[in-house]
């Protein structure tokens, strides 16, 4: 299970935009495999709402996801931000430093 990480407020000038590109290289499936159940090849139970059958689809060709149940989607960064209720800088820091 992934550990919860506490973040300190950072000066926006310290945040490196290149880290966003690094974070986007992490596969959406890597995060989803840690936080929810895979139902089929590219389909998962959505971690953003309760459901019994999978409605979250992973698009491997562009490393994005979309849930047809709650109508939310995006990149791996968006998934981490929504699931863990993090800011953009915290999500990128967590992905690049913690998991990536």
Secondary structure, DSSP 4 states (H G I P E B T S, - for coil): -PPP-------GGG--THHHHHHHTS-HHHHHHHHS-EEETTEE--TTS--SS--EEEETTTTEEEETTTTEEE-HHHHHHHHHT--HHHHHHIIIIII-
